[in-house]
Amino acid sequence: MIAFLLFLSAITGFHFPPSDTTHFLLVPLDHHIKNARKIEISYTLMHPYDKQKETILLIEDPLDKYFQESIDMQPLLDEFNIVHIKGRNEADAILQIINSSGEIDWAKAYQLLNMDQQARDIELIRNALTGNHRVHLLGFSGAAAYLHYYLGLFPENVKSLISFNPLLFDLQKT
């Protein structure tokens, strides 16, 4: 049912409902360093959070952000909490570290932006919002890869996973 609604929304071209419920969470700069410096990442609640509803975590992939914005999540808001996670790729602290020399430090970029770091951020957000409740995961393209990695680390916290790869639509034309 969820997948059908999302697919239908994608092909009809609706958009995310406006929301002013952006929240910030402090997460370790590097999850593998004990007592690491904290950075701030953001997530947006598409509707006021209701602990009685199940939760869908929608992970943003900067490369296909525009595809994500074409999906109308409105039909799901009555039944689910929709949490749109921007993640660490937009954290100013990380961008400053990666570009501190004036050029991109690719080793630092990989260290701080890899799938493991992203997945552990997702877990901190899931835990902060839901405690011990399992969530539904929704991702597109690169974000879908993060979610599959997250599923490998924390399978007990996932109720379902829906992943789309918009590049597959292009492959059908060739």
C-alpha positions as CSV (number, residue, x, y, z in Angstrom):
1,M,0.0,0.0,0.0
2,I,2.7,2.5,0.9
3,A,4.8,1.7,-2.1
4,F,1.8,2.0,-4.4
5,L,0.9,5.4,-2.9
6,L,4.4,6.7,-3.3
7,F,4.8,5.4,-6.8
8,L,1.5,7.0,-7.8
9,S,2.6,10.3,-6.2
10,A,5.9,10.2,-8.1
11,I,4.3,9.8,-11.5
12,T,1.6,12.4,-10.9
13,G,4.1,15.1,-9.8
14,F,2.8,16.3,-6.5
15,H,5.2,17.9,-3.9
16,F,6.0,17.6,-0.3
17,P,3.7,19.6,2.0
18,P,5.3,22.7,3.4
19,S,6.6,22.3,6.9
20,D,8.3,24.5,9.4
21,T,9.1,21.7,11.8
22,T,12.9,21.4,11.2
23,H,14.8,20.0,14.1
24,F,18.5,19.6,14.8
25,L,20.3,16.8,16.5
26,L,23.9,16.6,17.7
27,V,25.8,13.6,16.5
28,P,29.4,12.6,16.7
29,L,31.6,14.0,13.9
30,D,33.1,10.6,13.6
31,H,31.1,7.7,15.2
32,H,34.3,5.6,15.5
33,I,36.2,8.1,17.7
34,K,35.2,7.9,21.4
35,N,34.1,11.3,22.7
36,A,34.3,12.8,19.2
37,R,33.3,16.4,18.7
38,K,29.6,16.8,18.0
39,I,28.1,18.3,14.8
40,E,24.5,19.3,14.1
41,I,22.4,17.6,11.5
42,S,18.8,18.4,10.6
43,Y,15.6,16.5,10.0
44,T,12.1,17.8,9.2
45,L,8.9,16.5,10.5
46,M,6.3,16.7,7.7
47,H,3.6,17.0,10.3
48,P,3.7,17.3,14.1
49,Y,5.1,14.1,15.5
50,D,2.5,11.7,17.0
51,K,3.9,8.8,19.1
52,Q,0.8,6.8,18.3
53,K,1.7,6.6,14.6
54,E,4.4,4.5,12.9
55,T,7.3,6.4,11.5
56,I,8.7,6.6,8.0
57,L,12.3,7.9,7.8
58,L,12.9,9.5,4.4
59,I,16.6,10.0,3.7
60,E,17.8,12.8,1.4
61,D,20.3,12.1,-1.3
62,P,21.7,15.4,-2.6
63,L,22.0,14.0,-6.2
64,D,18.3,13.2,-6.6
65,K,16.8,15.7,-4.2
66,Y,14.5,16.9,-7.0
67,F,13.1,13.5,-7.6
68,Q,12.2,13.2,-3.9
69,E,10.5,16.6,-3.9
70,S,8.1,15.3,-6.6
71,I,6.5,12.8,-4.3
72,D,3.3,13.8,-2.5
73,M,3.6,12.5,1.1
74,Q,0.3,14.1,2.1
75,P,-1.8,10.9,1.8
76,L,0.5,9.2,4.3
77,L,0.4,11.9,7.0
78,D,-2.8,10.7,8.5
79,E,-1.3,7.3,9.2
80,F,2.4,7.9,9.6
81,N,5.0,10.3,10.9
82,I,7.2,11.4,8.0
83,V,10.7,12.4,9.0
84,H,12.8,13.9,6.2
85,I,16.5,13.5,7.2
86,K,18.9,15.9,5.5
87,G,21.9,14.4,7.2
88,R,25.5,15.2,7.6
89,N,26.2,16.1,4.0
90,E,24.8,19.6,4.7
91,A,26.5,20.1,8.1
92,D,28.6,23.2,8.0
93,A,31.2,21.8,10.4
94,I,31.9,18.9,8.0
95,L,32.0,21.1,5.0
96,Q,34.6,23.4,6.7
97,I,36.7,20.4,7.7
98,I,36.6,18.9,4.2
99,N,37.5,22.3,2.5
100,S,39.8,23.6,5.3
101,S,42.8,23.9,3.0
102,G,40.9,25.5,0.1
103,E,40.8,22.2,-1.7
104,I,38.7,19.1,-1.0
105,D,40.3,16.7,1.3
106,W,39.0,13.5,-0.2
107,A,40.3,11.3,2.7
108,K,38.4,13.4,5.2
109,A,35.3,13.5,3.0
110,Y,35.2,9.7,2.9
111,Q,35.9,9.4,6.6
112,L,33.1,11.7,7.6
113,L,30.5,11.1,4.9
114,N,30.7,7.4,4.3
115,M,27.7,5.1,4.6
116,D,28.6,3.9,8.1
117,Q,28.6,7.5,9.4
118,Q,25.3,8.2,7.7
119,A,23.7,5.0,9.0
120,R,24.7,5.7,12.6
121,D,23.2,9.2,12.3
122,I,19.9,7.6,11.1
123,E,20.0,5.4,14.1
124,L,20.5,8.3,16.5
125,I,17.5,10.1,14.9
126,R,15.3,7.0,15.0
127,N,16.2,6.4,18.7
128,A,15.6,10.1,19.6
129,L,12.2,10.1,18.0
130,T,10.8,6.6,18.6
131,G,12.8,5.0,21.3
132,N,12.5,1.3,20.8
133,H,10.0,1.4,18.0
134,R,10.8,0.1,14.6
135,V,10.5,2.4,11.5
136,H,9.8,2.2,7.8
137,L,12.7,3.4,5.6
138,L,12.3,5.2,2.3
139,G,15.2,6.2,0.0
140,F,16.1,7.0,-3.5
141,S,19.3,6.2,-5.4
142,G,22.3,6.9,-3.1
143,A,20.0,7.3,-0.1
144,A,18.6,3.9,-0.8
145,A,22.2,2.5,-0.5
146,Y,22.5,4.2,2.9
147,L,19.3,2.6,4.0
148,H,20.4,-0.9,2.9
149,Y,23.6,-0.4,4.9
150,Y,21.5,0.8,7.9
151,L,19.4,-2.3,7.6
152,G,22.5,-4.5,7.7
153,L,23.6,-2.7,11.0
154,F,20.2,-2.4,12.7
155,P,17.8,-5.0,11.3
156,E,15.9,-5.1,14.5
157,N,14.9,-1.5,14.2
158,V,13.4,-1.7,10.7
159,K,9.8,-2.6,9.9
160,S,10.0,-2.2,6.1
161,L,12.3,-0.7,3.5
162,I,11.3,0.9,0.2
163,S,14.1,1.9,-2.1
164,F,13.9,3.5,-5.5
165,N,16.6,4.0,-8.1
166,P,15.5,6.6,-10.6
167,L,18.4,5.6,-12.9
168,L,16.5,2.4,-13.7
169,F,13.9,4.4,-15.5
170,D,16.6,5.7,-17.9
171,L,18.0,2.2,-18.4
172,Q,14.6,1.1,-19.8
173,K,15.1,3.6,-22.7
174,T,18.4,2.1,-23.9
